[in-house]
Amino acid sequence: FDGNLRKADLRKDSPYNTYMRKGLPPTPIAMPSKESLFAAVNPAQTNAIYFVARGDGSSHFSRTLKEHESAVDQYQRKRKPSNQPSSPQ
């Protein structure tokens, strides 16, 4: 598997094909990084409760649903943003 999911992959009978088989695969399919485990145990002190991927590997954090929807428009729907903070505060 090269990382690109194709229609043919969805038709292959495999213990890892959760489109064809119920339940979880027999082994883990991913492993969290050391950094993500550290972040989960030591969360940032912030008022931000929403985030959206910017598409460059970073995230935009928002405090309100309105700010979040604007960020989604900017980074995911490619619309013009309003003035919103770009990092947790």
PDB file of N, CA, C and O in Angstrom:
ATOM      1  N   PHE A   1       0.846  -1.186   0.000  1.00  0.00           N
ATOM      2  CA  PHE A   1       0.000   0.000   0.000  1.00  0.00           C
ATOM      3  C   PHE A   1       0.879   1.233   0.000  1.00  0.00           C
ATOM      4  O   PHE A   1       1.758   1.374   0.850  1.00  0.00           O
ATOM      5  N   ASP A   2       0.647   2.130  -0.953  1.00  0.00           N
ATOM      6  CA  ASP A   2       1.502   3.314  -1.094  1.00  0.00           C
ATOM      7  C   ASP A   2       0.927   4.564  -0.429  1.00  0.00           C
ATOM      8  O   ASP A   2       1.495   5.648  -0.564  1.00  0.00           O
ATOM      9  N   GLY A   3      -0.185   4.428   0.284  1.00  0.00           N
ATOM     10  CA  GLY A   3      -0.775   5.578   0.956  1.00  0.00           C
ATOM     11  C   GLY A   3      -1.921   6.208   0.191  1.00  0.00           C
ATOM     12  O   GLY A   3      -2.671   7.002   0.760  1.00  0.00           O
ATOM     13  N   ASN A   4      -2.079   5.878  -1.079  1.00  0.00           N
ATOM     14  CA  ASN A   4      -3.178   6.405  -1.888  1.00  0.00           C
ATOM     15  C   ASN A   4      -4.279   5.357  -1.967  1.00  0.00           C
ATOM     16  O   ASN A   4      -4.077   4.276  -2.522  1.00  0.00           O
ATOM     17  N   LEU A   5      -5.439   5.677  -1.414  1.00  0.00           N
ATOM     18  CA  LEU A   5      -6.560   4.749  -1.427  1.00  0.00           C
ATOM     19  C   LEU A   5      -7.275   4.827  -2.766  1.00  0.00           C
ATOM     20  O   LEU A   5      -7.684   5.902  -3.205  1.00  0.00           O
ATOM     21  N   ARG A   6      -7.416   3.695  -3.398  1.00  0.00           N
ATOM     22  CA  ARG A   6      -8.075   3.613  -4.706  1.00  0.00           C
ATOM     23  C   ARG A   6      -9.327   2.749  -4.593  1.00  0.00           C
ATOM     24  O   ARG A   6      -9.471   1.981  -3.642  1.00  0.00           O
ATOM     25  N   LYS A   7     -10.236   2.875  -5.571  1.00  0.00           N
ATOM     26  CA  LYS A   7     -11.463   2.069  -5.565  1.00  0.00           C
ATOM     27  C   LYS A   7     -11.147   0.582  -5.517  1.00  0.00           C
ATOM     28  O   LYS A   7     -11.847  -0.181  -4.851  1.00  0.00           O
ATOM     29  N   ALA A   8     -10.103   0.167  -6.217  1.00  0.00           N
ATOM     30  CA  ALA A   8      -9.710  -1.249  -6.208  1.00  0.00           C
ATOM     31  C   ALA A   8      -9.343  -1.701  -4.796  1.00  0.00           C
ATOM     32  O   ALA A   8      -9.606  -2.845  -4.425  1.00  0.00           O
ATOM     33  N   ASP A   9      -8.734  -0.807  -4.002  1.00  0.00           N
ATOM     34  CA  ASP A   9      -8.383  -1.149  -2.623  1.00  0.00           C
ATOM     35  C   ASP A   9      -9.631  -1.414  -1.787  1.00  0.00           C
ATOM     36  O   ASP A   9      -9.617  -2.263  -0.896  1.00  0.00           O
ATOM     37  N   LEU A  10     -10.701  -0.693  -2.073  1.00  0.00           N
ATOM     38  CA  LEU A  10     -11.940  -0.861  -1.316  1.00  0.00           C
ATOM     39  C   LEU A  10     -12.597  -2.209  -1.590  1.00  0.00           C
ATOM     40  O   LEU A  10     -13.409  -2.677  -0.792  1.00  0.00           O
ATOM     41  N   ARG A  11     -12.255  -2.826  -2.699  1.00  0.00           N
ATOM     42  CA  ARG A  11     -12.835  -4.124  -3.072  1.00  0.00           C
ATOM     43  C   ARG A  11     -11.987  -5.312  -2.615  1.00  0.00           C
ATOM     44  O   ARG A  11     -12.445  -6.453  -2.676  1.00  0.00           O
ATOM     45  N   LYS A  12     -10.773  -5.061  -2.162  1.00  0.00           N
ATOM     46  CA  LYS A  12      -9.893  -6.153  -1.715  1.00  0.00           C
ATOM     47  C   LYS A  12     -10.358  -6.682  -0.362  1.00  0.00           C
ATOM     48  O   LYS A  12     -10.605  -5.908   0.563  1.00  0.00           O
ATOM     49  N   ASP A  13     -10.474  -7.989  -0.254  1.00  0.00           N
ATOM     50  CA  ASP A  13     -10.834  -8.592   1.020  1.00  0.00           C
ATOM     51  C   ASP A  13      -9.572  -8.726   1.863  1.00  0.00           C
ATOM     52  O   ASP A  13      -8.687  -9.525   1.559  1.00  0.00           O
ATOM     53  N   SER A  14      -9.507  -7.947   2.906  1.00  0.00           N
ATOM     54  CA  SER A  14      -8.350  -7.919   3.788  1.00  0.00           C
ATOM     55  C   SER A  14      -8.848  -7.677   5.210  1.00  0.00           C
ATOM     56  O   SER A  14      -9.870  -7.015   5.391  1.00  0.00           O
ATOM     57  N   PRO A  15      -8.158  -8.190   6.216  1.00  0.00           N
ATOM     58  CA  PRO A  15      -8.563  -7.917   7.599  1.00  0.00           C
ATOM     59  C   PRO A  15      -8.529  -6.420   7.930  1.00  0.00           C
ATOM     60  O   PRO A  15      -9.143  -5.980   8.902  1.00  0.00           O
ATOM     61  N   TYR A  16      -7.807  -5.643   7.114  1.00  0.00           N
ATOM     62  CA  TYR A  16      -7.686  -4.207   7.357  1.00  0.00           C
ATOM     63  C   TYR A  16      -8.700  -3.386   6.570  1.00  0.00           C
ATOM     64  O   TYR A  16      -8.758  -2.167   6.731  1.00  0.00           O
ATOM     65  N   ASN A  17      -9.494  -4.024   5.727  1.00  0.00           N
ATOM     66  CA  ASN A  17     -10.480  -3.315   4.916  1.00  0.00           C
ATOM     67  C   ASN A  17     -11.764  -3.170   5.721  1.00  0.00           C
ATOM     68  O   ASN A  17     -12.625  -4.049   5.695  1.00  0.00           O
ATOM     69  N   THR A  18     -11.887  -2.058   6.434  1.00  0.00           N
ATOM     70  CA  THR A  18     -13.056  -1.834   7.279  1.00  0.00           C
ATOM     71  C   THR A  18     -14.282  -1.419   6.467  1.00  0.00           C
ATOM     72  O   THR A  18     -15.364  -1.237   7.024  1.00  0.00           O
ATOM     73  N   TYR A  19     -14.115  -1.271   5.163  1.00  0.00           N
ATOM     74  CA  TYR A  19     -15.273  -1.071   4.293  1.00  0.00           C
ATOM     75  C   TYR A  19     -15.995  -2.403   4.075  1.00  0.00           C
ATOM     76  O   TYR A  19     -17.206  -2.429   3.855  1.00  0.00           O
ATOM     77  N   MET A  20     -15.254  -3.497   4.136  1.00  0.00           N
ATOM     78  CA  MET A  20     -15.834  -4.820   3.894  1.00  0.00           C
ATOM     79  C   MET A  20     -16.047  -5.620   5.179  1.00  0.00           C
ATOM     80  O   MET A  20     -16.884  -6.521   5.218  1.00  0.00           O
ATOM     81  N   ARG A  21     -15.301  -5.298   6.214  1.00  0.00           N
ATOM     82  CA  ARG A  21     -15.369  -6.074   7.456  1.00  0.00           C
ATOM     83  C   ARG A  21     -15.813  -5.199   8.614  1.00  0.00           C
ATOM     84  O   ARG A  21     -15.428  -4.035   8.719  1.00  0.00           O
ATOM     85  N   LYS A  22     -16.620  -5.774   9.469  1.00  0.00           N
ATOM     86  CA  LYS A  22     -17.078  -5.051  10.657  1.00  0.00           C
ATOM     87  C   LYS A  22     -16.004  -5.089  11.730  1.00  0.00           C
ATOM     88  O   LYS A  22     -15.177  -6.000  11.773  1.00  0.00           O
ATOM     89  N   GLY A  23     -16.032  -4.092  12.588  1.00  0.00           N
ATOM     90  CA  GLY A  23     -15.113  -4.061  13.712  1.00  0.00           C
ATOM     91  C   GLY A  23     -13.769  -3.456  13.356  1.00  0.00           C
ATOM     92  O   GLY A  23     -13.578  -2.880  12.285  1.00  0.00           O
ATOM     93  N   LEU A  24     -12.852  -3.604  14.284  1.00  0.00           N
ATOM     94  CA  LEU A  24     -11.517  -3.035  14.132  1.00  0.00           C
ATOM     95  C   LEU A  24     -10.573  -4.013  13.444  1.00  0.00           C
ATOM     96  O   LEU A  24     -10.788  -5.224  13.493  1.00  0.00           O
ATOM     97  N   PRO A  25      -9.524  -3.489  12.800  1.00  0.00           N
ATOM     98  CA  PRO A  25      -8.502  -4.362  12.216  1.00  0.00           C
ATOM     99  C   PRO A  25      -7.794  -5.152  13.321  1.00  0.00           C
ATOM    100  O   PRO A  25      -7.895  -4.791  14.494  1.00  0.00           O
ATOM    101  N   PRO A  26      -7.082  -6.219  12.963  1.00  0.00           N
ATOM    102  CA  PRO A  26      -6.452  -7.077  13.969  1.00  0.00           C
ATOM    103  C   PRO A  26      -5.266  -6.437  14.696  1.00  0.00           C
ATOM    104  O   PRO A  26      -4.902  -6.889  15.782  1.00  0.00           O
ATOM    105  N   THR A  27      -4.669  -5.418  14.132  1.00  0.00           N
ATOM    106  CA  THR A  27      -3.533  -4.737  14.764  1.00  0.00           C
ATOM    107  C   THR A  27      -3.717  -3.233  14.602  1.00  0.00           C
ATOM    108  O   THR A  27      -4.551  -2.798  13.808  1.00  0.00           O
ATOM    109  N   PRO A  28      -2.951  -2.432  15.343  1.00  0.00           N
ATOM    110  CA  PRO A  28      -3.047  -0.982  15.169  1.00  0.00           C
ATOM    111  C   PRO A  28      -2.724  -0.572  13.733  1.00  0.00           C
ATOM    112  O   PRO A  28      -1.911  -1.209  13.064  1.00  0.00           O
ATOM    113  N   ILE A  29      -3.368   0.497  13.268  1.00  0.00           N
ATOM    114  CA  ILE A  29      -3.115   0.986  11.912  1.00  0.00           C
ATOM    115  C   ILE A  29      -2.348   2.305  11.922  1.00  0.00           C
ATOM    116  O   ILE A  29      -1.979   2.825  10.870  1.00  0.00           O
ATOM    117  N   ALA A  30      -2.113   2.841  13.120  1.00  0.00           N
ATOM    118  CA  ALA A  30      -1.365   4.094  13.239  1.00  0.00           C
ATOM    119  C   ALA A  30      -0.757   4.160  14.638  1.00  0.00           C
ATOM    120  O   ALA A  30      -1.181   3.453  15.552  1.00  0.00           O
ATOM    121  N   MET A  31       0.228   5.011  14.780  1.00  0.00           N
ATOM    122  CA  MET A  31       0.896   5.187  16.063  1.00  0.00           C
ATOM    123  C   MET A  31       1.084   6.672  16.299  1.00  0.00           C
ATOM    124  O   MET A  31       1.642   7.359  15.443  1.00  0.00           O
ATOM    125  N   PRO A  32       0.631   7.194  17.448  1.00  0.00           N
ATOM    126  CA  PRO A  32       0.832   8.619  17.704  1.00  0.00           C
ATOM    127  C   PRO A  32       2.314   8.933  17.897  1.00  0.00           C
ATOM    128  O   PRO A  32       3.087   8.100  18.369  1.00  0.00           O
ATOM    129  N   SER A  33       2.685  10.139  17.526  1.00  0.00           N
ATOM    130  CA  SER A  33       4.079  10.558  17.693  1.00  0.00           C
ATOM    131  C   SER A  33       4.358  10.887  19.161  1.00  0.00           C
ATOM    132  O   SER A  33       3.438  11.091  19.953  1.00  0.00           O
ATOM    133  N   LYS A  34       5.622  10.933  19.498  1.00  0.00           N
ATOM    134  CA  LYS A  34       6.043  11.311  20.843  1.00  0.00           C
ATOM    135  C   LYS A  34       5.521  12.708  21.173  1.00  0.00           C
ATOM    136  O   LYS A  34       5.079  12.968  22.292  1.00  0.00           O
ATOM    137  N   GLU A  35       5.577  13.607  20.182  1.00  0.00           N
ATOM    138  CA  GLU A  35       5.118  14.982  20.388  1.00  0.00           C
ATOM    139  C   GLU A  35       3.617  15.039  20.666  1.00  0.00           C
ATOM    140  O   GLU A  35       3.174  15.810  21.517  1.00  0.00           O
ATOM    141  N   SER A  36       2.830  14.227  19.953  1.00  0.00           N
ATOM    142  CA  SER A  36       1.385  14.266  20.177  1.00  0.00           C
ATOM    143  C   SER A  36       1.021  13.688  21.545  1.00  0.00           C
ATOM    144  O   SER A  36       0.095  14.177  22.193  1.00  0.00           O
ATOM    145  N   LEU A  37       1.732  12.660  21.990  1.00  0.00           N
ATOM    146  CA  LEU A  37       1.494  12.120  23.329  1.00  0.00           C
ATOM    147  C   LEU A  37       1.863  13.145  24.395  1.00  0.00           C
ATOM    148  O   LEU A  37       1.138  13.303  25.377  1.00  0.00           O
ATOM    149  N   PHE A  38       2.979  13.841  24.213  1.00  0.00           N
ATOM    150  CA  PHE A  38       3.393  14.884  25.148  1.00  0.00           C
ATOM    151  C   PHE A  38       2.345  15.992  25.199  1.00  0.00           C
ATOM    152  O   PHE A  38       2.000  16.468  26.280  1.00  0.00           O
ATOM    153  N   ALA A  39       1.835  16.407  24.034  1.00  0.00           N
ATOM    154  CA  ALA A  39       0.822  17.465  23.985  1.00  0.00           C
ATOM    155  C   ALA A  39      -0.469  17.035  24.669  1.00  0.00           C
ATOM    156  O   ALA A  39      -1.135  17.858  25.297  1.00  0.00           O
ATOM    157  N   ALA A  40      -0.831  15.770  24.559  1.00  0.00           N
ATOM    158  CA  ALA A  40      -2.051  15.277  25.205  1.00  0.00           C
ATOM    159  C   ALA A  40      -1.923  15.296  26.729  1.00  0.00           C
ATOM    160  O   ALA A  40      -2.895  15.569  27.434  1.00  0.00           O
ATOM    161  N   VAL A  41      -0.728  15.008  27.231  1.00  0.00           N
ATOM    162  CA  VAL A  41      -0.495  14.985  28.669  1.00  0.00           C
ATOM    163  C   VAL A  41      -0.233  16.389  29.214  1.00  0.00           C
ATOM    164  O   VAL A  41      -0.501  16.661  30.385  1.00  0.00           O
ATOM    165  N   ASN A  42       0.285  17.274  28.374  1.00  0.00           N
ATOM    166  CA  ASN A  42       0.633  18.643  28.766  1.00  0.00           C
ATOM    167  C   ASN A  42      -0.049  19.642  27.833  1.00  0.00           C
ATOM    168  O   ASN A  42       0.624  20.290  27.031  1.00  0.00           O
ATOM    169  N   PRO A  43      -1.374  19.776  27.924  1.00  0.00           N
ATOM    170  CA  PRO A  43      -2.071  20.658  26.976  1.00  0.00           C
ATOM    171  C   PRO A  43      -1.694  22.123  27.175  1.00  0.00           C
ATOM    172  O   PRO A  43      -1.378  22.559  28.282  1.00  0.00           O
ATOM    173  N   ALA A  44      -1.735  22.863  26.085  1.00  0.00           N
ATOM    174  CA  ALA A  44      -1.458  24.300  26.133  1.00  0.00           C
ATOM    175  C   ALA A  44      -2.534  25.002  26.950  1.00  0.00           C
ATOM    176  O   ALA A  44      -3.702  24.615  26.913  1.00  0.00           O
ATOM    177  N   GLN A  45      -2.143  26.025  27.680  1.00  0.00           N
ATOM    178  CA  GLN A  45      -3.096  26.849  28.413  1.00  0.00           C
ATOM    179  C   GLN A  45      -3.647  27.881  27.439  1.00  0.00           C
ATOM    180  O   GLN A  45      -2.941  28.814  27.055  1.00  0.00           O
ATOM    181  N   THR A  46      -4.895  27.720  27.042  1.00  0.00           N
ATOM    182  CA  THR A  46      -5.477  28.578  26.017  1.00  0.00           C
ATOM    183  C   THR A  46      -6.985  28.653  26.174  1.00  0.00           C
ATOM    184  O   THR A  46      -7.601  27.783  26.791  1.00  0.00           O
ATOM    185  N   ASN A  47      -7.571  29.692  25.615  1.00  0.00           N
ATOM    186  CA  ASN A  47      -9.022  29.822  25.568  1.00  0.00           C
ATOM    187  C   ASN A  47      -9.575  29.253  24.272  1.00  0.00           C
ATOM    188  O   ASN A  47     -10.791  29.182  24.096  1.00  0.00           O
ATOM    189  N   ALA A  48      -8.704  28.851  23.370  1.00  0.00           N
ATOM    190  CA  ALA A  48      -9.141  28.312  22.079  1.00  0.00           C
ATOM    191  C   ALA A  48      -9.783  26.943  22.284  1.00  0.00           C
ATOM    192  O   ALA A  48      -9.259  26.098  23.010  1.00  0.00           O
ATOM    193  N   ILE A  49     -10.923  26.741  21.632  1.00  0.00           N
ATOM    194  CA  ILE A  49     -11.587  25.438  21.721  1.00  0.00           C
ATOM    195  C   ILE A  49     -11.812  24.817  20.347  1.00  0.00           C
ATOM    196  O   ILE A  49     -12.274  23.680  20.250  1.00  0.00           O
ATOM    197  N   TYR A  50     -11.490  25.552  19.287  1.00  0.00           N
ATOM    198  CA  TYR A  50     -11.649  25.048  17.925  1.00  0.00           C
ATOM    199  C   TYR A  50     -10.310  25.137  17.202  1.00  0.00           C
ATOM    200  O   TYR A  50      -9.474  25.980  17.528  1.00  0.00           O
ATOM    201  N   PHE A  51     -10.115  24.269  16.226  1.00  0.00           N
ATOM    202  CA  PHE A  51      -8.945  24.392  15.363  1.00  0.00           C
ATOM    203  C   PHE A  51      -9.280  23.880  13.980  1.00  0.00           C
ATOM    204  O   PHE A  51     -10.173  23.053  13.799  1.00  0.00           O
ATOM    205  N   VAL A  52      -8.537  24.394  13.005  1.00  0.00           N
ATOM    206  CA  VAL A  52      -8.683  23.936  11.624  1.00  0.00           C
ATOM    207  C   VAL A  52      -7.289  23.864  11.007  1.00  0.00           C
ATOM    208  O   VAL A  52      -6.440  24.715  11.273  1.00  0.00           O
ATOM    209  N   ALA A  53      -7.061  22.847  10.187  1.00  0.00           N
ATOM    210  CA  ALA A  53      -5.773  22.696   9.508  1.00  0.00           C
ATOM    211  C   ALA A  53      -5.625  23.768   8.442  1.00  0.00           C
ATOM    212  O   ALA A  53      -6.546  24.021   7.666  1.00  0.00           O
ATOM    213  N   ARG A  54      -4.456  24.394   8.412  1.00  0.00           N
ATOM    214  CA  ARG A  54      -4.185  25.426   7.408  1.00  0.00           C
ATOM    215  C   ARG A  54      -3.788  24.835   6.061  1.00  0.00           C
ATOM    216  O   ARG A  54      -3.849  25.520   5.040  1.00  0.00           O
ATOM    217  N   GLY A  55      -3.390  23.590   6.052  1.00  0.00           N
ATOM    218  CA  GLY A  55      -2.974  22.960   4.807  1.00  0.00           C
ATOM    219  C   GLY A  55      -1.471  22.954   4.614  1.00  0.00           C
ATOM    220  O   GLY A  55      -0.969  22.414   3.629  1.00  0.00           O
ATOM    221  N   ASP A  56      -0.747  23.558   5.556  1.00  0.00           N
ATOM    222  CA  ASP A  56       0.717  23.593   5.462  1.00  0.00           C
ATOM    223  C   ASP A  56       1.372  22.842   6.623  1.00  0.00           C
ATOM    224  O   ASP A  56       2.577  22.957   6.846  1.00  0.00           O
ATOM    225  N   GLY A  57       0.569  22.077   7.353  1.00  0.00           N
ATOM    226  CA  GLY A  57       1.081  21.345   8.505  1.00  0.00           C
ATOM    227  C   GLY A  57       0.838  22.048   9.827  1.00  0.00           C
ATOM    228  O   GLY A  57       1.087  21.473  10.887  1.00  0.00           O
ATOM    229  N   SER A  58       0.353  23.287   9.782  1.00  0.00           N
ATOM    230  CA  SER A  58       0.055  24.022  11.006  1.00  0.00           C
ATOM    231  C   SER A  58      -1.461  24.124  11.184  1.00  0.00           C
ATOM    232  O   SER A  58      -2.231  23.732  10.307  1.00  0.00           O
ATOM    233  N   SER A  59      -1.869  24.655  12.327  1.00  0.00           N
ATOM    234  CA  SER A  59      -3.291  24.787  12.636  1.00  0.00           C
ATOM    235  C   SER A  59      -3.625  26.215  13.012  1.00  0.00           C
ATOM    236  O   SER A  59      -2.773  26.966  13.487  1.00  0.00           O
ATOM    237  N   HIS A  60      -4.879  26.580  12.793  1.00  0.00           N
ATOM    238  CA  HIS A  60      -5.413  27.876  13.206  1.00  0.00           C
ATOM    239  C   HIS A  60      -6.371  27.605  14.360  1.00  0.00           C
ATOM    240  O   HIS A  60      -7.260  26.762  14.242  1.00  0.00           O
ATOM    241  N   PHE A  61      -6.196  28.313  15.478  1.00  0.00           N
ATOM    242  CA  PHE A  61      -7.011  28.106  16.668  1.00  0.00           C
ATOM    243  C   PHE A  61      -7.993  29.258  16.837  1.00  0.00           C
ATOM    244  O   PHE A  61      -7.673  30.406  16.530  1.00  0.00           O
ATOM    245  N   SER A  62      -9.195  28.944  17.331  1.00  0.00           N
ATOM    246  CA  SER A  62     -10.246  29.946  17.508  1.00  0.00           C
ATOM    247  C   SER A  62     -10.916  29.771  18.863  1.00  0.00           C
ATOM    248  O   SER A  62     -10.983  28.669  19.407  1.00  0.00           O
ATOM    249  N   ARG A  63     -11.413  30.893  19.395  1.00  0.00           N
ATOM    250  CA  ARG A  63     -12.110  30.877  20.685  1.00  0.00           C
ATOM    251  C   ARG A  63     -13.614  30.729  20.540  1.00  0.00           C
ATOM    252  O   ARG A  63     -14.274  30.213  21.442  1.00  0.00           O
ATOM    253  N   THR A  64     -14.167  31.177  19.414  1.00  0.00           N
ATOM    254  CA  THR A  64     -15.619  31.128  19.238  1.00  0.00           C
ATOM    255  C   THR A  64     -15.965  30.357  17.966  1.00  0.00           C
ATOM    256  O   THR A  64     -15.130  30.179  17.079  1.00  0.00           O
ATOM    257  N   LEU A  65     -17.208  29.908  17.900  1.00  0.00           N
ATOM    258  CA  LEU A  65     -17.660  29.201  16.707  1.00  0.00           C
ATOM    259  C   LEU A  65     -17.617  30.121  15.491  1.00  0.00           C
ATOM    260  O   LEU A  65     -17.288  29.682  14.389  1.00  0.00           O
ATOM    261  N   LYS A  66     -17.947  31.390  15.688  1.00  0.00           N
ATOM    262  CA  LYS A  66     -17.908  32.348  14.575  1.00  0.00           C
ATOM    263  C   LYS A  66     -16.483  32.486  14.028  1.00  0.00           C
ATOM    264  O   LYS A  66     -16.279  32.464  12.815  1.00  0.00           O
ATOM    265  N   GLU A  67     -15.510  32.625  14.915  1.00  0.00           N
ATOM    266  CA  GLU A  67     -14.105  32.697  14.485  1.00  0.00           C
ATOM    267  C   GLU A  67     -13.697  31.412  13.766  1.00  0.00           C
ATOM    268  O   GLU A  67     -13.009  31.451  12.746  1.00  0.00           O
ATOM    269  N   HIS A  68     -14.130  30.278  14.310  1.00  0.00           N
ATOM    270  CA  HIS A  68     -13.789  28.987  13.711  1.00  0.00           C
ATOM    271  C   HIS A  68     -14.371  28.867  12.307  1.00  0.00           C
ATOM    272  O   HIS A  68     -13.678  28.443  11.382  1.00  0.00           O
ATOM    273  N   GLU A  69     -15.628  29.233  12.144  1.00  0.00           N
ATOM    274  CA  GLU A  69     -16.255  29.148  10.824  1.00  0.00           C
ATOM    275  C   GLU A  69     -15.537  30.035   9.815  1.00  0.00           C
ATOM    276  O   GLU A  69     -15.408  29.669   8.646  1.00  0.00           O
ATOM    277  N   SER A  70     -15.070  31.199  10.259  1.00  0.00           N
ATOM    278  CA  SER A  70     -14.296  32.077   9.385  1.00  0.00           C
ATOM    279  C   SER A  70     -12.976  31.420   8.983  1.00  0.00           C
ATOM    280  O   SER A  70     -12.556  31.509   7.829  1.00  0.00           O
ATOM    281  N   ALA A  71     -12.325  30.759   9.942  1.00  0.00           N
ATOM    282  CA  ALA A  71     -11.064  30.067   9.649  1.00  0.00           C
ATOM    283  C   ALA A  71     -11.296  28.895   8.700  1.00  0.00           C
ATOM    284  O   ALA A  71     -10.485  28.656   7.805  1.00  0.00           O
ATOM    285  N   VAL A  72     -12.389  28.166   8.883  1.00  0.00           N
ATOM    286  CA  VAL A  72     -12.716  27.071   7.966  1.00  0.00           C
ATOM    287  C   VAL A  72     -12.918  27.627   6.564  1.00  0.00           C
ATOM    288  O   VAL A  72     -12.444  27.050   5.585  1.00  0.00           O
ATOM    289  N   ASP A  73     -13.625  28.753   6.472  1.00  0.00           N
ATOM    290  CA  ASP A  73     -13.809  29.391   5.161  1.00  0.00           C
ATOM    291  C   ASP A  73     -12.461  29.729   4.535  1.00  0.00           C
ATOM    292  O   ASP A  73     -12.244  29.493   3.346  1.00  0.00           O
ATOM    293  N   GLN A  74     -11.563  30.279   5.338  1.00  0.00           N
ATOM    294  CA  GLN A  74     -10.262  30.704   4.819  1.00  0.00           C
ATOM    295  C   GLN A  74      -9.390  29.524   4.408  1.00  0.00           C
ATOM    296  O   GLN A  74      -8.829  29.520   3.312  1.00  0.00           O
ATOM    297  N   TYR A  75      -9.274  28.534   5.269  1.00  0.00           N
ATOM    298  CA  TYR A  75      -8.297  27.473   5.043  1.00  0.00           C
ATOM    299  C   TYR A  75      -8.848  26.238   4.348  1.00  0.00           C
ATOM    300  O   TYR A  75      -8.098  25.521   3.687  1.00  0.00           O
ATOM    301  N   GLN A  76     -10.132  25.978   4.481  1.00  0.00           N
ATOM    302  CA  GLN A  76     -10.700  24.779   3.874  1.00  0.00           C
ATOM    303  C   GLN A  76     -11.581  25.092   2.677  1.00  0.00           C
ATOM    304  O   GLN A  76     -11.538  24.384   1.671  1.00  0.00           O
ATOM    305  N   ARG A  77     -12.367  26.130   2.776  1.00  0.00           N
ATOM    306  CA  ARG A  77     -13.272  26.470   1.681  1.00  0.00           C
ATOM    307  C   ARG A  77     -12.691  27.531   0.762  1.00  0.00           C
ATOM    308  O   ARG A  77     -13.285  27.861  -0.264  1.00  0.00           O
ATOM    309  N   LYS A  78     -11.530  28.067   1.126  1.00  0.00           N
ATOM    310  CA  LYS A  78     -10.783  29.046   0.325  1.00  0.00           C
ATOM    311  C   LYS A  78     -11.565  30.339   0.083  1.00  0.00           C
ATOM    312  O   LYS A  78     -11.540  30.895  -1.015  1.00  0.00           O
ATOM    313  N   ARG A  79     -12.256  30.806   1.120  1.00  0.00           N
ATOM    314  CA  ARG A  79     -12.950  32.093   1.036  1.00  0.00           C
ATOM    315  C   ARG A  79     -12.131  33.146   1.755  1.00  0.00           C
ATOM    316  O   ARG A  79     -11.152  32.823   2.428  1.00  0.00           O
ATOM    317  N   LYS A  80     -12.521  34.391   1.618  1.00  0.00           N
ATOM    318  CA  LYS A  80     -11.823  35.488   2.279  1.00  0.00           C
ATOM    319  C   LYS A  80     -12.071  35.437   3.781  1.00  0.00           C
ATOM    320  O   LYS A  80     -13.215  35.267   4.205  1.00  0.00           O
ATOM    321  N   PRO A  81     -11.016  35.581   4.605  1.00  0.00           N
ATOM    322  CA  PRO A  81     -11.172  35.535   6.055  1.00  0.00           C
ATOM    323  C   PRO A  81     -11.542  36.895   6.632  1.00  0.00           C
ATOM    324  O   PRO A  81     -11.354  37.932   5.996  1.00  0.00           O
ATOM    325  N   SER A  82     -12.069  36.866   7.845  1.00  0.00           N
ATOM    326  CA  SER A  82     -12.184  38.095   8.614  1.00  0.00           C
ATOM    327  C   SER A  82     -10.955  38.155   9.508  1.00  0.00           C
ATOM    328  O   SER A  82     -10.177  37.201   9.531  1.00  0.00           O
ATOM    329  N   ASN A  83     -10.754  39.229  10.236  1.00  0.00           N
ATOM    330  CA  ASN A  83      -9.568  39.355  11.093  1.00  0.00           C
ATOM    331  C   ASN A  83      -9.753  38.515  12.345  1.00  0.00           C
ATOM    332  O   ASN A  83     -10.555  38.856  13.214  1.00  0.00           O
ATOM    333  N   GLN A  84      -9.011  37.415  12.439  1.00  0.00           N
ATOM    334  CA  GLN A  84      -9.110  36.494  13.565  1.00  0.00           C
ATOM    335  C   GLN A  84      -7.709  36.157  14.054  1.00  0.00           C
ATOM    336  O   GLN A  84      -6.762  36.173  13.268  1.00  0.00           O
ATOM    337  N   PRO A  85      -7.561  35.850  15.354  1.00  0.00           N
ATOM    338  CA  PRO A  85      -6.244  35.439  15.859  1.00  0.00           C
ATOM    339  C   PRO A  85      -5.826  34.114  15.239  1.00  0.00           C
ATOM    340  O   PRO A  85      -6.667  33.266  14.942  1.00  0.00           O
ATOM    341  N   SER A  86      -4.522  33.942  15.045  1.00  0.00           N
ATOM    342  CA  SER A  86      -4.038  32.730  14.390  1.00  0.00           C
ATOM    343  C   SER A  86      -3.340  31.767  15.335  1.00  0.00           C
ATOM    344  O   SER A  86      -2.913  30.692  14.912  1.00  0.00           O
ATOM    345  N   SER A  87      -3.214  32.132  16.614  1.00  0.00           N
ATOM    346  CA  SER A  87      -2.578  31.220  17.548  1.00  0.00           C
ATOM    347  C   SER A  87      -3.369  31.204  18.848  1.00  0.00           C
ATOM    348  O   SER A  87      -4.104  32.151  19.131  1.00  0.00           O
ATOM    349  N   PRO A  88      -3.233  30.146  19.643  1.00  0.00           N
ATOM    350  CA  PRO A  88      -3.978  30.064  20.901  1.00  0.00           C
ATOM    351  C   PRO A  88      -3.606  31.199  21.826  1.00  0.00           C
ATOM    352  O   PRO A  88      -2.456  31.636  21.871  1.00  0.00           O
ATOM    353  N   GLN A  89      -4.605  31.673  22.571  1.00  0.00           N
ATOM    354  CA  GLN A  89      -4.347  32.755  23.525  1.00  0.00           C
ATOM    355  C   GLN A  89      -4.965  32.454  24.854  1.00  0.00           C
ATOM    356  O   GLN A  89      -4.851  33.254  25.783  1.00  0.00           O
TER     357      GLN A  89
END
